[in-house]
Amino acid sequence: MTFTLDKYMPYSVGLETLFDRLGTLSSMDVKGYPYYNIKKKDDTQWIIELALAGFDKKDIKIDVKDSIMTIQGEMKDTEEEYLYKGISSKKFSKSFSLAEYTEPKSAEMKNGILYVTLEQEVPEEKKPKTIEII
């Protein structure tokens, strides 16, 4: 089944950007390595947890551009000889589409898990308001 937004277009004004982002989201790969969780702390804060056993914080890069946060990692090759290597050390790139006014506030590596805290800070002039009728 194909999802289309065409039927909503006649009822929207200024939502073209939202529809474009939904189109982008539908083409993003949400499966595979590295595995991750998204935890909701409250209505304006979330934590993304990525399982990155063996990676060091210097092996990871986090970028945000056009409301897309991309987390990339690449381990440096070692000279060590393995009899069996079951812990993945492959290069990865994982992207997340962020809501408007949402930015990463911190990132921490702890026990093989990368924690990225996101926060949405809506500017005062963009918050809902009531117009008094005089």
C-alpha positions as CSV (number, residue, x, y, z in Angstrom):
1,M,0.0,0.0,0.0
2,T,1.4,3.4,-1.0
3,F,0.8,6.3,1.3
4,T,0.1,9.6,-0.4
5,L,-0.4,13.1,1.0
6,D,-2.3,14.4,-2.1
7,K,-5.7,14.2,-0.4
8,Y,-4.5,16.5,2.4
9,M,-3.1,19.2,0.2
10,P,-6.4,21.1,-0.4
11,Y,-6.8,21.5,3.4
12,S,-3.3,22.8,4.2
13,V,-1.7,26.2,3.9
14,G,2.0,26.5,4.3
15,L,2.6,22.8,5.1
16,E,4.6,22.1,2.0
17,T,7.8,21.7,4.0
18,L,6.1,19.2,6.3
19,F,4.9,17.2,3.4
20,D,8.4,17.3,1.9
21,R,9.9,16.0,5.2
22,L,7.4,13.2,5.4
23,G,8.4,12.2,1.9
24,T,12.1,12.1,3.0
25,L,11.2,10.1,6.1
26,S,9.5,7.4,4.0
27,S,12.7,6.8,2.1
28,M,15.0,6.6,5.2
29,D,16.3,3.2,6.3
30,V,15.2,2.5,9.8
31,K,16.6,-1.0,10.2
32,G,20.0,-2.4,10.8
33,Y,23.2,-1.6,12.4
34,P,23.7,0.1,14.8
35,Y,20.6,-0.8,16.9
36,Y,19.0,2.0,18.8
37,N,16.2,3.2,21.1
38,I,14.4,6.5,21.3
39,K,13.2,7.4,24.8
40,K,10.8,10.2,25.6
41,K,11.7,12.1,28.7
42,D,8.8,14.6,28.4
43,D,7.0,16.5,25.7
44,T,10.1,18.5,24.7
45,Q,13.0,16.1,25.5
46,W,14.1,12.7,24.0
47,I,17.2,10.5,24.3
48,I,18.5,8.4,21.4
49,E,20.5,5.4,22.6
50,L,22.8,3.7,20.1
51,A,24.5,0.4,20.9
52,L,28.1,0.9,19.9
53,A,30.2,-1.8,21.6
54,G,33.8,-1.3,20.9
55,F,33.6,2.3,19.6
56,D,35.3,5.1,21.4
57,K,33.9,8.6,21.4
58,K,36.7,9.8,19.1
59,D,35.4,7.3,16.5
60,I,31.9,9.0,16.3
61,K,30.7,12.2,14.7
62,I,27.3,13.9,15.1
63,D,26.2,16.5,12.6
64,V,22.9,18.4,12.1
65,K,21.9,19.9,8.8
66,D,18.5,21.0,7.6
67,S,16.8,19.3,10.6
68,I,18.5,15.9,9.9
69,M,20.8,14.6,12.6
70,T,23.4,12.2,11.3
71,I,25.5,10.0,13.5
72,Q,28.5,8.4,11.9
73,G,31.1,6.1,13.2
74,E,34.3,4.4,12.0
75,M,36.8,2.4,14.0
76,K,40.4,2.5,13.2
77,D,41.9,-0.8,12.0
78,T,44.0,-2.6,14.5
79,E,47.0,-4.9,14.0
80,E,45.6,-7.5,16.3
81,E,44.9,-11.0,15.1
82,Y,41.5,-12.5,15.9
83,L,40.6,-16.2,16.1
84,Y,36.9,-15.1,16.0
85,K,35.6,-11.5,15.6
86,G,31.9,-11.3,16.5
87,I,31.8,-7.6,17.7
88,S,31.1,-5.4,14.7
89,S,33.5,-2.7,14.0
90,K,32.1,-1.7,10.6
91,K,31.6,1.9,9.5
92,F,28.0,3.2,10.0
93,S,25.8,6.2,9.3
94,K,22.4,6.6,11.0
95,S,20.1,9.6,10.3
96,F,17.2,11.0,12.3
97,S,14.7,13.6,11.1
98,L,14.3,16.2,13.9
99,A,11.1,18.2,14.6
100,E,11.2,21.9,14.2
101,Y,13.2,23.7,16.9
102,T,14.7,20.4,18.1
103,E,18.5,20.3,18.6
104,P,20.9,17.9,20.2
105,K,21.9,19.3,23.7
106,S,24.4,16.7,24.7
107,A,26.1,13.4,23.8
108,E,27.7,10.8,26.1
109,M,29.3,7.4,25.7
110,K,28.8,5.1,28.6
111,N,29.3,1.3,28.7
112,G,29.1,0.9,24.9
113,I,26.0,3.0,24.5
114,L,25.9,6.5,22.9
115,Y,23.3,8.7,24.5
116,V,22.2,11.8,22.5
117,T,19.9,14.1,24.4
118,L,17.5,16.1,22.2
119,E,15.5,19.1,23.3
120,Q,12.8,21.2,21.6
121,E,12.9,24.9,22.4
122,V,10.1,26.7,20.7
123,P,10.8,30.5,20.6
124,E,8.4,32.6,22.6
125,E,7.1,34.4,19.5
126,K,6.2,31.0,18.0
127,K,4.2,29.7,21.0
128,P,0.4,29.6,20.9
129,K,-1.3,32.8,21.9
130,T,-4.8,34.1,22.3
131,I,-5.8,37.3,20.5
132,E,-8.1,39.5,22.5
133,I,-11.1,40.9,20.5
134,I,-11.7,44.5,21.3
